[in-house]
Amino acid sequence: MSDKLNIMNEMRQLDRKNRNFYSELTDEERKKFSNYLMIRWASCVEGARDLQEFYLIATNERLNKHFFNISRHPELQWLCATTVSPDMGTPRHNWIAPKKKKASDSSIKKQLAELFPMYKQDEIDLLAKITTKKELDQHIRDHGRDTK
């Protein structure tokens, strides 16, 4: 991989507001470059709380809102990303992992809805939050049903 395409260099270029960074990449490098990762990395920095808040708010305002509307224009996405930095040096950026979705959450809700057809959806959602899969399986077995 190119030295240009390591995340620390990319964040350094973002913080330095290097608006030519994307246009200087080769076609092969552009294929490997991910503007989407800019959102994840740009929004979280180490340092003073005010600086952290600034990066988070600026990323949300300037990138998150319309990022996918300009997905066919990766250079424009990069240019928008460079506006996030307040041009106060190059703080260390951290990765924010996407929230993991519970795979069994929807199946638990489905099973609860079948067990309790008289419950409203918000009651099913609440039950799903406080009920573990193990507890649900035990309840089903207690009532003589198959857990599958």
LUMMILUM-277632 format. One record per residue (C-alpha): residue number from 1; x, y, z. Coordinates in pm, 1 decimal. Layout:
<kolke k="NUM" x="X" y="Y" z="Z"/>
...
//
This chain:
<kolke k="1" x="0.0" y="0.0" z="0.0"/>
<kolke k="2" x="116.6" y="350.6" z="-73.2"/>
<kolke k="3" x="263.5" y="561.5" z="206.7"/>
<kolke k="4" x="0.9" y="818.1" z="115.0"/>
<kolke k="5" x="-276.0" y="575.4" z="200.1"/>
<kolke k="6" x="-216.4" y="507.6" z="564.7"/>
<kolke k="7" x="-480.4" y="654.7" z="789.7"/>
<kolke k="8" x="-239.9" y="866.3" z="993.1"/>
<kolke k="9" x="-114.5" y="1038.4" z="677.7"/>
<kolke k="10" x="-468.4" y="1085.5" z="550.3"/>
<kolke k="11" x="-573.5" y="1248.7" z="877.9"/>
<kolke k="12" x="-261.6" y="1466.2" z="872.1"/>
<kolke k="13" x="-357.4" y="1582.8" z="521.6"/>
<kolke k="14" x="-712.2" y="1649.3" z="639.6"/>
<kolke k="15" x="-590.4" y="1852.8" z="939.0"/>
<kolke k="16" x="-349.0" y="2048.0" z="720.5"/>
<kolke k="17" x="-637.8" y="2119.2" z="482.7"/>
<kolke k="18" x="-446.5" y="1973.4" z="188.8"/>
<kolke k="19" x="-713.3" y="2020.7" z="-73.2"/>
<kolke k="20" x="-490.0" y="1870.1" z="-342.9"/>
<kolke k="21" x="-441.4" y="1539.3" z="-163.2"/>
<kolke k="22" x="-716.8" y="1350.9" z="-345.4"/>
<kolke k="23" x="-635.5" y="1495.0" z="-689.1"/>
<kolke k="24" x="-269.3" y="1393.4" z="-645.6"/>
<kolke k="25" x="-358.9" y="1026.8" z="-588.6"/>
<kolke k="26" x="-309.1" y="786.7" z="-876.1"/>
<kolke k="27" x="-611.3" y="605.6" z="-1019.2"/>
<kolke k="28" x="-506.6" y="290.0" z="-833.9"/>
<kolke k="29" x="-473.6" y="480.8" z="-506.9"/>
<kolke k="30" x="-815.3" y="642.6" z="-555.8"/>
<kolke k="31" x="-971.9" y="297.0" z="-584.5"/>
<kolke k="32" x="-824.6" y="202.7" z="-246.3"/>
<kolke k="33" x="-902.1" y="534.6" z="-78.2"/>
<kolke k="34" x="-1223.0" y="551.3" z="127.0"/>
<kolke k="35" x="-1390.5" y="883.9" z="192.0"/>
<kolke k="36" x="-1639.5" y="706.5" z="415.1"/>
<kolke k="37" x="-1359.2" y="624.9" z="658.7"/>
<kolke k="38" x="-1290.3" y="998.5" z="682.0"/>
<kolke k="39" x="-1615.0" y="1041.2" z="873.9"/>
<kolke k="40" x="-1530.9" y="766.7" z="1119.5"/>
<kolke k="41" x="-1177.1" y="893.0" z="1180.1"/>
<kolke k="42" x="-1227.2" y="1269.3" z="1148.4"/>
<kolke k="43" x="-1498.4" y="1298.1" z="1409.0"/>
<kolke k="44" x="-1291.8" y="1177.1" z="1704.7"/>
<kolke k="45" x="-971.0" y="1339.1" z="1825.4"/>
<kolke k="46" x="-765.4" y="1334.4" z="2141.9"/>
<kolke k="47" x="-712.8" y="1659.0" z="2326.3"/>
<kolke k="48" x="-914.3" y="1927.4" z="2498.4"/>
<kolke k="49" x="-1287.7" y="1869.7" z="2530.0"/>
<kolke k="50" x="-1363.5" y="2183.5" z="2326.0"/>
<kolke k="51" x="-1151.3" y="2052.5" z="2039.9"/>
<kolke k="52" x="-1316.1" y="1710.8" z="2057.5"/>
<kolke k="53" x="-1661.0" y="1869.7" z="2050.1"/>
<kolke k="54" x="-1562.7" y="2092.0" z="1759.3"/>
<kolke k="55" x="-1445.8" y="1799.1" z="1546.8"/>
<kolke k="56" x="-1756.7" y="1597.2" z="1625.9"/>
<kolke k="57" x="-1999.6" y="1879.5" z="1550.8"/>
<kolke k="58" x="-1811.4" y="1992.9" z="1239.6"/>
<kolke k="59" x="-1800.1" y="1636.8" z="1104.5"/>
<kolke k="60" x="-2171.4" y="1590.2" z="1161.1"/>
<kolke k="61" x="-2258.7" y="1924.2" z="1002.0"/>
<kolke k="62" x="-2021.6" y="1914.9" z="706.4"/>
<kolke k="63" x="-1998.0" y="1545.3" z="623.5"/>
<kolke k="64" x="-2269.3" y="1330.6" z="775.6"/>
<kolke k="65" x="-2572.7" y="1523.9" z="658.3"/>
<kolke k="66" x="-2523.3" y="1505.1" z="282.1"/>
<kolke k="67" x="-2229.0" y="1269.9" z="241.5"/>
<kolke k="68" x="-2412.8" y="1011.1" z="34.0"/>
<kolke k="69" x="-2581.9" y="1276.9" z="-180.8"/>
<kolke k="70" x="-2240.1" y="1357.0" z="-326.1"/>
<kolke k="71" x="-2114.4" y="998.6" z="-338.9"/>
<kolke k="72" x="-2046.5" y="1022.7" z="-712.1"/>
<kolke k="73" x="-1803.4" y="1306.5" z="-645.2"/>
<kolke k="74" x="-1526.4" y="1165.2" z="-423.9"/>
<kolke k="75" x="-1303.9" y="1468.7" z="-470.1"/>
<kolke k="76" x="-1585.7" y="1691.4" z="-346.3"/>
<kolke k="77" x="-1627.7" y="1459.3" z="-48.2"/>
<kolke k="78" x="-1259.1" y="1500.4" z="29.9"/>
<kolke k="79" x="-1281.8" y="1877.6" z="-6.6"/>
<kolke k="80" x="-1574.7" y="1882.0" z="235.6"/>
<kolke k="81" x="-1374.3" y="1667.0" z="476.3"/>
<kolke k="82" x="-1089.4" y="1919.4" z="476.8"/>
<kolke k="83" x="-1327.5" y="2185.9" z="609.0"/>
<kolke k="84" x="-1371.9" y="1991.4" z="933.8"/>
<kolke k="85" x="-1029.2" y="2082.2" z="1068.7"/>
<kolke k="86" x="-1002.7" y="2414.3" z="1255.6"/>
<kolke k="87" x="-638.9" y="2434.6" z="1132.7"/>
<kolke k="88" x="-494.3" y="2410.1" z="1484.0"/>
<kolke k="89" x="-229.8" y="2145.3" z="1428.1"/>
<kolke k="90" x="-266.7" y="1772.9" z="1375.4"/>
<kolke k="91" x="-432.7" y="1603.3" z="1672.0"/>
<kolke k="92" x="-440.3" y="1227.3" z="1700.6"/>
<kolke k="93" x="-758.9" y="1087.4" z="1549.3"/>
<kolke k="94" x="-924.4" y="775.1" z="1685.8"/>
<kolke k="95" x="-1145.0" y="517.7" z="1519.6"/>
<kolke k="96" x="-1511.4" y="508.7" z="1614.0"/>
<kolke k="97" x="-1639.6" y="161.4" z="1544.0"/>
<kolke k="98" x="-1991.7" y="139.2" z="1406.6"/>
<kolke k="99" x="-2247.0" y="16.2" z="1654.4"/>
<kolke k="100" x="-2287.3" y="-357.5" z="1624.3"/>
<kolke k="101" x="-2636.9" y="-470.2" z="1554.4"/>
<kolke k="102" x="-2766.4" y="-759.6" z="1756.5"/>
<kolke k="103" x="-2837.6" y="-1039.4" z="1514.7"/>
<kolke k="104" x="-3090.7" y="-1204.3" z="1740.6"/>
<kolke k="105" x="-3275.5" y="-885.4" z="1835.1"/>
<kolke k="106" x="-3527.4" y="-908.5" z="1551.8"/>
<kolke k="107" x="-3580.9" y="-1281.0" z="1606.7"/>
<kolke k="108" x="-3642.6" y="-1220.5" z="1976.8"/>
<kolke k="109" x="-3900.2" y="-954.6" z="1891.5"/>
<kolke k="110" x="-4063.2" y="-1186.9" z="1642.3"/>
<kolke k="111" x="-4084.3" y="-1469.2" z="1897.4"/>
<kolke k="112" x="-4219.1" y="-1235.9" z="2165.0"/>
<kolke k="113" x="-4483.9" y="-1104.5" z="1925.1"/>
<kolke k="114" x="-4593.1" y="-1463.2" z="1857.0"/>
<kolke k="115" x="-4603.3" y="-1545.8" z="2229.3"/>
<kolke k="116" x="-4785.9" y="-1228.9" z="2325.5"/>
<kolke k="117" x="-5008.3" y="-1127.0" z="2030.1"/>
<kolke k="118" x="-5210.7" y="-896.7" z="2254.9"/>
<kolke k="119" x="-4906.8" y="-675.9" z="2332.3"/>
<kolke k="120" x="-4842.4" y="-350.7" z="2145.6"/>
<kolke k="121" x="-4518.1" y="-299.7" z="1952.6"/>
<kolke k="122" x="-4364.7" y="-71.6" z="2216.7"/>
<kolke k="123" x="-4431.8" y="-338.4" z="2480.8"/>
<kolke k="124" x="-4265.0" y="-600.7" z="2259.5"/>
<kolke k="125" x="-3964.5" y="-367.6" z="2212.2"/>
<kolke k="126" x="-3936.7" y="-319.9" z="2587.2"/>
<kolke k="127" x="-3961.1" y="-693.1" z="2651.9"/>
<kolke k="128" x="-3692.1" y="-755.9" z="2391.0"/>
<kolke k="129" x="-3460.9" y="-514.6" z="2571.5"/>
<kolke k="130" x="-3499.5" y="-678.2" z="2909.7"/>
<kolke k="131" x="-3525.7" y="-1041.0" z="2799.9"/>
<kolke k="132" x="-3222.2" y="-1248.4" z="2708.4"/>
<kolke k="133" x="-3230.6" y="-1520.3" z="2445.2"/>
<kolke k="134" x="-3168.7" y="-1777.9" z="2718.0"/>
<kolke k="135" x="-3466.0" y="-1655.8" z="2922.3"/>
<kolke k="136" x="-3690.0" y="-1655.6" z="2616.5"/>
<kolke k="137" x="-3587.7" y="-2008.9" z="2522.9"/>
<kolke k="138" x="-3657.8" y="-2124.4" z="2878.9"/>
<kolke k="139" x="-4002.5" y="-1961.1" z="2872.4"/>
<kolke k="140" x="-4081.9" y="-2133.5" z="2542.9"/>
<kolke k="141" x="-3968.2" y="-2470.8" z="2679.3"/>
<kolke k="142" x="-4172.6" y="-2417.3" z="2997.5"/>
<kolke k="143" x="-4482.4" y="-2380.5" z="2781.2"/>
<kolke k="144" x="-4410.3" y="-2700.5" z="2589.4"/>
<kolke k="145" x="-4300.7" y="-2543.3" z="2265.5"/>
<kolke k="146" x="-3995.5" y="-2603.5" z="2049.5"/>
<kolke k="147" x="-3733.5" y="-2327.4" z="2072.0"/>
<kolke k="148" x="-3649.5" y="-2354.9" z="1701.8"/>
//
